[in-house]
């Protein structure tokens, strides 16, 4: 059996509330805390749609409260045929349309991914690599050009073998799953989870950029002024930077906690492979650097806010002394005139 599953995970403004949490029964061993640790998918609806001459099963799911998942699955006679990439593009376009109809933001971020599945075979799946290694990499990369042998070898090196007759190959845009029994639900859910975490890092990275730019503009606008900030602007800037800082730290910590799957179980090992392929550690480091930049801006705002207040008090004090001195001169003048 040859089957293809294409999914889109898109940033959503308002996700429809799912009726129930989707829990794929694990075929292979997982940590006992797995279901409590990772974000859960919620089922929204299922629909069967014709895409050209192809009948496709669409599933609408959600990661509450901010992401919608469109999953499209269909069977093909030969997954290595020349028209598979064209077929994939058509179904992927239909997935984007489904996403828009189900709450995805028009200008929001998204991740798309294709999972190629082969089942019902006997023997070792490595035979497919020997016969169709180049075609597999072309599908994983959505590439029609003939690839170099070293590129093919490198792409096929990101793999996980758990049982003697199964195999997983993970790439940036897609994955190949081999399982004689056709039990792919758990692996697809893990790949969706990894893509969701990548999307969350990208969203947080964008939001941090927007917050930093907004605060930087406020600083640049007021830094040349005598008081640095007007009283109202200072209070507003201080509130905004505290809110941005607290929200960003909270989002980062929640994201960091959610992806900590530790152990030698199949789920943890496959998820680690996806993290490496999607370079989630690099995204984590990038976001962490921007959080530290936000901390620096927070310190600048705090110091300038304190300086602004201190300058105001100093000027009030100077004005008070000036008025007092004028008073003393007037009294002295009147005393001299009286004499």
C-alpha positions in Angstrom: 0.0 0.0 0.0 1.3 3.5 -0.9 -0.3 6.4 0.8 0.5 10.2 1.1 -0.5 12.5 3.9 -0.1 16.2 3.5 -0.7 18.6 6.4 -0.7 22.3 6.9 -0.3 23.8 10.4 -1.3 27.5 10.3 -1.4 30.4 12.7 -5.1 31.0 13.5 -6.8 34.0 15.0 -9.8 32.1 16.2 -9.8 28.3 16.1 -13.0 26.4 16.2 -13.4 24.4 19.4 -12.8 20.7 18.8 -15.2 18.2 20.1 -12.7 15.8 21.6 -8.9 15.4 22.2 -7.3 13.1 19.7 -5.1 10.5 21.3 -3.3 8.1 19.0 -2.8 4.8 20.8 1.0 4.2 20.7 2.2 1.2 18.9 5.7 1.6 20.2 6.7 2.5 23.7 6.4 6.1 24.9 7.2 7.8 28.2 4.4 7.5 30.7 4.1 11.3 30.9 4.0 11.8 27.1 0.2 12.6 26.9 0.4 15.1 29.7 3.6 16.8 28.4 2.8 17.5 24.7 0.1 19.8 23.3 -3.0 17.8 22.4 -4.8 17.9 19.1 -8.5 18.6 19.1 -10.8 17.1 16.4 -12.9 19.6 14.5 -14.4 17.8 11.5 -13.7 15.3 8.7 -14.6 15.7 5.0 -14.1 13.8 1.8 -13.3 16.0 -1.3 -12.5 15.5 -4.9 -9.2 17.1 -6.0 -9.2 16.6 -9.8 -9.9 12.9 -10.3 -8.5 12.1 -6.8 -10.6 11.4 -3.7 -8.9 13.0 -0.7 -9.8 12.6 3.0 -9.5 15.9 4.8 -9.3 16.2 8.5 -9.5 19.5 10.3 -7.9 19.6 13.7 -6.5 22.2 16.1 -3.9 23.0 18.6 -5.8 25.3 21.0 -5.8 28.2 21.1 -3.7 29.4 18.2 -3.2 26.9 15.4 -5.3 25.0 12.9 -4.2 21.7 11.3 -5.4 20.6 7.9 -4.5 17.0 7.2 -5.2 15.4 3.7 -4.6 11.7 3.0 -5.0 9.7 -0.2 -3.7 6.4 -1.6 -1.7 6.1 -4.9 -0.8 3.1 -6.9 2.9 3.9 -7.2 4.4 6.5 -4.9 7.5 6.8 -7.1 5.6 7.7 -10.3 6.6 10.8 -12.2 3.4 12.8 -11.5 3.5 12.5 -7.7 4.9 16.0 -7.1 2.3 17.6 -9.4 -0.4 15.7 -7.4 1.1 16.8 -4.1 1.1 20.4 -5.2 -2.6 20.2 -6.1 -3.6 18.7 -2.7 -1.4 21.1 -0.8 -3.1 24.1 -2.5 -6.5 22.5 -1.4 -5.1 22.3 2.1 -4.4 26.0 2.2 -7.9 26.8 1.0 -9.3 24.5 3.8 -7.0 26.3 6.3 -8.4 29.8 5.3 -12.0 28.5 5.6 -11.2 27.2 9.1 -9.7 30.2 10.9 -6.2 30.5 9.5 -4.9 34.1 9.4 -4.6 35.6 5.9 -1.1 37.0 6.7 -0.2 34.4 9.3 2.7 32.0 9.4 2.3 28.3 8.5 4.2 25.1 8.1 3.5 22.5 5.4 4.8 18.9 5.4 4.3 15.8 3.3 4.5 12.2 4.7 5.0 9.4 2.2 4.0 6.0 3.6 4.7 2.5 2.3 3.1 -0.6 3.9 2.2 -4.2 3.1 5.7 -5.3 2.1 7.8 -8.2 3.3 11.5 -8.2 4.2 13.7 -5.2 5.0 12.7 -1.7 3.9 16.3 -0.9 2.9 15.5 -2.6 -0.4 13.5 0.5 -1.3 16.5 2.7 -0.7 18.7 0.6 -3.0 16.1 0.7 -5.8 14.6 4.2 -5.3 17.0 6.2 -3.1 17.2 9.1 -5.6 13.5 9.2 -6.1 12.9 9.2 -2.4 15.2 12.2 -1.9 13.6 14.0 -4.8 10.2 13.6 -3.2 11.4 14.7 0.2 12.9 17.8 -1.3 10.1 18.4 -3.8 12.9 18.6 -6.4 12.7 17.5 -10.0 16.4 18.0 -10.8 18.7 15.0 -10.7 20.6 15.2 -7.4 24.2 14.5 -6.6 25.1 11.2 -5.0 26.5 13.0 -1.9 23.3 15.0 -1.5 21.3 11.8 -1.8 23.5 10.0 0.8 23.3 13.0 3.2 19.5 13.2 3.0 19.0 9.5 3.6 21.3 9.6 6.6 18.6 11.3 8.8 16.8 8.0 9.6 15.5 6.0 12.5 15.1 2.2 12.6 13.2 0.8 15.6 12.0 -2.6 14.6 13.9 -4.8 12.1 11.3 -4.2 9.4 10.4 -0.5 9.8 12.2 2.7 8.8 11.7 6.5 9.1 13.5 9.1 7.0 13.0 12.7 8.0 13.7 15.7 5.9 12.9 19.5 6.2 9.8 19.3 3.8 8.8 15.7 4.2 9.3 12.2 5.6 9.2 8.7 4.3 7.7 6.1 6.6 8.0 2.3 6.1 5.9 -0.1 8.2 4.7 -3.5 7.0 1.6 -3.2 9.2 0.7 0.3 8.1 0.7 1.8 11.6 1.6 5.4 10.8 -0.6 7.5 13.1 1.8 7.9 15.9 4.7 8.9 13.7 2.6 11.4 11.8 1.4 13.0 15.1 5.0 13.4 16.2 5.9 15.1 12.9 2.9 17.4 13.3 3.9 18.2 16.8 7.5 19.1 15.7 6.1 21.3 12.9 3.8 23.0 15.5 6.7 23.7 17.8 8.7 25.2 14.8 5.7 27.3 14.0 5.5 28.6 17.6 9.1 29.5 17.6 8.7 31.4 14.3 5.6 33.2 15.7 7.4 34.1 18.9 10.5 35.3 16.9 8.2 37.6 14.8 6.4 38.9 17.9 9.7 39.7 19.6 10.9 41.6 16.5 7.7 43.6 16.5 7.9 44.4 20.2 11.6 45.4 20.0 10.9 47.6 17.0 8.0 49.3 18.7 10.0 50.0 21.9 13.1 51.1 19.9 11.0 53.6 18.0 9.6 55.0 21.3 13.2 55.3 22.7 14.5 57.0 19.4 11.6 59.4 19.4 12.2 60.6 23.0 15.9 60.2 23.6 16.9 63.7 22.3 14.3 65.4 24.5 15.4 67.2 27.7 13.4 64.9 30.0 14.0 61.9 27.7 10.3 60.9 28.1 7.3 63.0 28.8 5.6 61.8 32.0 2.7 60.1 30.2 5.0 58.5 27.6 7.4 57.3 30.2 4.6 55.5 32.1 3.2 54.0 28.9 6.7 52.9 27.7 7.4 51.3 31.1 4.1 49.4 31.1 4.6 48.2 27.5 8.1 46.9 28.1 7.0 45.1 31.3 4.1 43.5 29.5 6.2 42.5 26.4 8.9 41.1 28.7 6.6 39.1 30.8 4.6 37.7 27.8 7.7 36.7 25.9 9.4 35.0 28.9 6.1 33.1 29.6 5.7 32.0 26.0 9.3 30.9 25.8 9.2 28.9 29.0 5.9 27.2 28.0 7.4 26.3 24.6 10.6 25.1 26.2 8.7 22.8 28.7 6.5 21.3 26.0 9.3 19.8 23.9 11.3 18.1 26.7 10.8 14.5 25.9 13.6 12.6 27.6 14.4 8.9 27.3 15.2 6.2 24.9 11.6 5.5 23.8 10.6 5.5 20.1 8.7 8.7 20.5 11.6 10.6 22.1 14.1 9.3 19.6 12.0 10.2 16.6 11.1 13.6 18.0 14.8 14.3 18.6 15.4 13.4 14.9 12.7 15.8 13.8 14.2 18.5 16.2 17.6 18.1 14.6 16.2 18.2 11.0 14.0 21.2 11.7 16.9 22.9 13.6 14.6 23.7 16.5 17.7 24.2 18.8 18.9 27.0 16.5 15.4 28.6 16.6 15.5 28.3 20.4 18.9 30.0 20.6 17.7 32.8 18.3 14.6 33.5 20.4 16.7 33.3 23.6 19.0 36.0 22.2 16.1 38.3 21.4 14.7 37.7 24.8 18.1 38.9 26.2 17.9 41.9 23.9 14.4 42.6 25.3 16.0 42.4 28.8 18.5 45.1 27.8 15.8 47.3 26.4 13.9 46.8 29.7 17.0 48.0 31.6 17.4 51.0 29.4 13.7 52.0 29.8 13.9 51.5 33.5 17.1 53.7 33.8 15.7 56.4 31.6 12.4 56.4 33.4 14.1 56.8 36.7 16.4 59.5 35.2 13.4 61.4 33.9 11.7 61.4 37.3 15.0 62.4 39.0 15.6 65.2 36.6 12.0 66.5 37.1 12.6 66.5 40.9 16.0 68.2 40.5 14.5 70.9 38.4 11.6 71.4 40.9 14.2 71.7 43.6 16.2 74.2 41.7 13.1 76.3 40.9 12.2 76.2 44.6 15.7 77.4 45.6 15.5 80.1 43.0 12.1 81.3 44.2 13.4 81.2 47.8 16.5 83.2 46.8 14.3 85.8 45.1 12.2 86.0 48.2 15.3 86.6 50.4 16.5 89.4 48.0 13.1 91.1 48.1 13.1 90.9 51.9 16.6 92.3 52.1 15.8 95.0 49.7 12.6 96.0 51.6 14.7 96.0 54.9 17.3 98.3 53.4 14.6 100.7 52.0 13.0 100.8 55.5 16.2 102.0 57.0 
